[in-house]
Amino acid sequence: MTRSTRERIIDEALRLFAERGYSATSVAEIEAASGLSPGAGGLYRHFRSKYEVLAAAMGEHAARTRAQVAETLAEMNALDSSIALEERLAHLCEAGLAKVREENELTRVFFRDLSQFPELVAIVREGLLQPMFDAITTWFRAQPEYADAELDWPAIGAVLGGAVVHYRLFEETVGEPPGRAELDRFVASWVRLALGLLPHPAVHAIG
């Protein structure tokens, strides 16, 4: 699908911000990367400033994430409960890992540049990060196997979701996974930890 000029500006600006940093990226560089004449003011036909491009990127990624989270939850809740819990857990973990990888450029900008823009931090926190953690909590509460487990699900979601986020962030910043645990080993261990929350020992274990 062909991207509009506005979409190209947002995508290329976010890529450059992730690579070089917000302050080190000029409007002319964004224009050139977007297929516009650098320095000719093409960006200003769509945005009033470089900051507005950044804010648009944060807002649009947050809105997309909310929609994706709702769609993914609906798909996972539609899975036949006869499917082994281990498989459902693995799918949940893999979906989280895929989402964090998809947002790797935004994540880099978030941790490096957004401290100077608290209003954008709030957008990312409430629109992108918290919905991911809330989705984990919602999913666990919906599974029949966990119905009798009276646990602090938001805190558990923070622990399990945090492990997923940390795995991808560590891999992106250090160049290898934490503990040198390959993806399949991480998912299997994540599932084992989640199975340990069951009120009764799981009959089957993976890995």
Helices and strands as residue ranges (DSSP letters): H 5-20, H 27-33, G 42-45, H 50-77, H 85-102, H 104-113, G 114-116, H 118-124, I 125-129, H 130-142, G 144-146, H 153-174, G 178-180, H 183-195
